[in-house]
Amino acid sequence: MMCPDRKRALTKELLLSLALVSAGLLICAISLSELKAEHPKMAEGTPPLQSSPPSDNNAPAESKPGGTRPTTPAPEPARPNPQVQKEGAKAVLPPAPAEKVAPPIKDK
């Protein structure tokens, strides 16, 4: 048989857990009823744009033969120096010391 003190402690813990679970269920029910009670409002779109008054100058500008063109030369693509291209990319770190290099792997 259980000791009366242990039985009282067990009953107390069960009542506390029952109260916590019922409080959680009550909060969930209230939240769901609030969500259901709200009427979702539809987002309003932007009003239609008002067109500007028609202008008479809708035609593109006339092209003039012999017109002025920019005098600066067009930019050229970057071409690396041939010597630098032959050297290739330089190592970022210095080579490892000899004692840190593993022996080569032999084929079986």
N, C-alpha and C positions, 0 to 999 in steps of 0.2 A: 504494500500500500504506500501511497505517497504521503509525504509529510504535509500537514496543513499549510505550512509556510510556503512550500514549493507549489502547492496547488493554488494558493492565493496569488503568488507571483505569476504563474502561468495564466490564470484568469485575467489578471491585470494586463499582461502583455497582449493577450488575445483581444481584449476590449480596446486597447490602444490601437492595435493594428486594424481592427474593424472600423474604428472611428476615422483613421487616416484614409483607408480605402474608400469609405463612404464620402468623405470630404472631397477626394479626388474625383469620384464619379459625379458628385454634385457640381463641381467646377466645370467638368466636361459638358454636362447637360446644359448649364447656363450659357457656356460659350457657344454651343451648337444652336441653342434657341436664339441667341443674339445674331448669329450669322444668318440664320434662316429668316429672322424678322426684318433685317435690312433689305431694302429694295435697291438692287444695284443700279447705279446711274450710268447711263450710256455716255460715253465720251463724245464731246462735240467736235466735229470736224472744223477745219478752217473755213471761213466764209469764201465763196467763190471770188476769184480775183477780178477786179474791175479792169476792163481793157482800157488802154489809153486811147485818146481820140485818134482817129485815123490821120496819119500824116501823109503828105504828098511826096515825101522824099524816101520812099521805100526801096528805090533802085540802088544797086551798089555803085560805089564811086567809079568814075570813068578811069580807065587805064590810059596813061599817056605814053606814046612811044618815045623812046629816048629819055625817059624819066631818070631821076637821080636814084642811084643805088648806093648801098653802104660801101665805103671805100676801105674799111678795115678788112684784112684777109680773114677767111673763115678759119676757125680753130682746127688744128690737125690732131689726129689721134696720137696718144702718147706711145712712143717707141723706146724701149729701154736700150741703153748703150750695149753694143755687141759684146764688149769685154765683160760687163756685169752679167750679161745673159749666160756667158760661158762659165763663169764662176759658180753660178747657182746660188741657192739659199745657204746662208752661213748658219752653223750650229749655234743654238742659243746657249747651251751649257757646254762647259769644257769637257773633253773626253774623260771617262772614268779611269781611276788609277788601275794599275795592272792587277792588284790583288782583289779588286772588286769585279773583274771581268771573269765570267764563267768560261770553262773550257768549251771548245766547239762540240756540238752534238755529232756523234759518229753514226753513220748509217748502219743498220743491222743487217 
